[in-house]
Amino acid sequence: MMRKLFNIFKIPLIIGLLCVPLMTVLDHNHEADAFSNQVIQKGATGDDVIELQARLQYIGFYKGKIDGVFGWGTYWAVRNFQHEFGLTVDGLVGSEMKAKLNKATKYDPSIKQKVNKGESPKNYGGTSGGDGGTKATQGKNTPAGYSQNDIKLMANAVYGEARGEPYEGQVAVAAVILNRVQSSSFPNTVSGVIFEPRAFTAVSDGQIWLTPNDRAKEAVLDAVNGWDPSGEALYYFNPNTATSGWIWTRPQIKRIGKHIFCE
Amino acid sequence: MIRSILIGALAIGVVSTSYWGYKEHQEKNAVLINAENNYQRAFHELNFHVDALEEKIGSTLAMSSRARLSPALAEVWRLTSEAQNDVGQLPLTLMPFNKTEEFLSNIGQFSYRVAVRDLDEKPLSDDEYDTLKKLHKHATEIKNELRKVQAMVINHNLRWMDVELALASEKQAQDNTIIDGFKTVDKQVEGYSDVNWGPEVTQLNEKKENLSNNVLGEKVTEDEAKKAVIDYLDIESDAKIDITSTGEKAGYQAYSLSIENPKNKSSVNLDVTKKGAHPIWILMDRKIGKQKISLNEAASKAEAFLKEHDISNMVISESSQYDKMGVFTFVYQQDDINIYPDAVHVKVALDNGDIAGYESIEYLTNHQKRELPKPAMSREEALAQINESVQIMEEGLGVIRNDLNEEVLCYEFMGTIDNETYRIFINAENLREEKVEKMDGTETNYDEL
């Protein structure tokens, strides 16, 4: 009799014991639904960063824009959070920090779509952002000292000048523009160099206004980030169509595709 | 009947065509005149600014009070930049006028350096006074030469559009008066070797990097370079490699190699130094697929790549994700001090973690064994130099290159004011605020607007 009774008690007990891990699994699934498994570090972009910023803003650590770019503002917010919650302060968002964030904050996944569409949702989590409420628009990494528009303008010039050239030839053309900006015998701005009369044939004949492809943009980014396949050249020319005799007197560095690069 | 209709139609045709042609001609003329006027404006302004420049430099010579000298030199600096701006708007790019442009830029730098200096503490030296005197003399010569050209342009109604045409058709001898005038000016400037610019300006004029400095190793042949590259990139020894050498007269001495890999439709291009066959830059060109790895994993791939190639003690100083690429800047670290001039860049494809690019010219030309001094000043003393509204978030020691292109040991502070982040370098020797940078790096994506 005693045994039977015990059995009756056993069943809910077993069910109850089974439920505990099951629930944690469910709970865990819920978490994994949001952040992906990656360790998020400074400079990253994407949905995980949007979630990170939204969650940090929810508890008042992050006051900037929710833009999906892990910039300096996000970096300091992460470090402050790590400090406050007793984690190692390294600015890296790993599984431990994600778990703490999940526990401490709420996240509405619809904010992702809103940010990606460029809409500005209302204040998130009731904190008032640094510049009068939260502004959420998608952001982008840009190399220090250059705006996206500078990069686009250069991509236009590179595409107009060298779209048929090998990739490193396109990077080299972008590098020449940057070398000229640095040089004392040329204008000091990207637009000044590009639009200097007679400097680039693509500017004179209007080919600069063709829509550049992604390759040209990538080439410009590489040049801006430090790559210089031209060998520090200030000039280049196509030997088949060059009209100036003077250009031949410059010390030549190398030839890439159809262009000869010189000092 | 039909005949007269035909004649009538033709007549109307002829009249309307000629009217259309006349309109087109008028429009074309309007555009040409507009372009010509822009050139004329830039040219006459150039003359005006060079005139004013000569006058200003001249008046600084007679100044005794330091309180007057600084603003006057600041004015000189402004005028040189105006004149440079004018030159930039004239069609002179493919013509020898670069010596003059360089000269203007040097005057600008020289006057700026002196103008911002505390002249009570460090008055104008005799050398500098002498430099100013010579600058005045040369500015007068340039002014006179340009005035001659200006007078001819006005007296003979010379057009800058003709300069464009003359430069475009190189075959016929260039007997364009304006071109000749500018050539004369540039010839003259070429002879100005007597100006002592002082150490600052000379250094700034040096090329960005000099590949013959500091690069270790013996000069290698093309075959040796090929072998080194096969070893470096770990490719098959019978891979098809194109190799060319840079021009004999170029300051940049390197071999350029190109390796096709038909298997995965990619190609690798790189330059290696002639001395020691060190890669200067590598670029891989292939289609990058969907992002599969995180920026953090990419960072470890980049780190592993550097380790594998014996570039040790490097720490990440910057990391950024651009669509499907992760780009990292590493700097050398010596005794926990970041040596910012010794930097390399690594680009990692985020689809499979391949190293898509490597760039090391700064590391190659700057890296050396350094004796780092102990900071003469304490951290607290350095901290006291910083603007009070900056909230310090992170700090350390770092070596940077200052305005005078010298390597200096600094206390490095990262701090914020509201939502902006700043990096401030305070010289550890004399507490000079060497550099204050506002850290940017993100911008609204205007494509999505």
Interface residues (C-beta under 8 A of the other chain):
Chain A: Q38 V39 I40 Q41 K42 G43 A44 T45 G46 K63 G64 K65 D67 V69 G71 W72 G73 W76 R79 L92 N116 K117 G118 G130 D131 T137 Q138 G139 K140 N141 T142 P143 A144 G145 S147 Q148 N149 P166 Y167 E168 V171 N179 Q182 S184 S185 F186 P187 N188 G192 E196 P197 R198 A199 E218 L221 D222 N225 G226 W227 D228 P229 G231 E232 T243 S244 G245 W246 I247 P251 Q252 I253 K254 R255 I256 C262 E263
Chain B: Y39 Q84 N85 G88 Q89 L90 P91 L92 T93 L94 M95 P96 N98 K99 E101 E102 S105 N106 Q109 E164 L167 A168 S169 E170 N205 K207 K208 E209 T244 T246 G247 K249 A250 G251 Y252 A254 S256 S267 N269 D271 W281 L283 D285 Q291 S294 L295 N296 E297 A299 E318 S319 S320 Q321 Y322 M325 G326 V327 H345 K347 G357 E359 I361 E362 M393 T416 D418 N419 T421 E437 M439 D440 G441 T442 E443 T444 N445 Y446 D447 E448 L449
